[in-house]
Amino acid sequence: MTTISEIEDAVRRLSRADLAAFREWFDRFDAEAWDRQFEQDAREGRLDDLANEALEDLREGRCTDL
C-alpha cells in the first residue's frame, strides 16, 4: 500500500470496529506529529515573535482572563 488512493480504499473497507480503532490510532499519531513539530518550531525560535507579542499584550492590559 503506497498511494493515498490505496490507503483510502483500505480505510473504506474497514469494519466499524476497525475504523474506530484506526481513528483512535490516527488521532494519537497526528497529535504526536503536531507536538514534535511544535517543539521543533519552539527550539528553532519560530514562535518567538508570537510569544513576544502575547507578552506585550499582557503588559499593556490587552488580555482577558479565562
Secondary structure as UniProt FT lines:
FT   HELIX           4..12
FT   HELIX           16..43
FT   TURN            44..47
FT   HELIX           48..59
FT   TURN            60..61
//
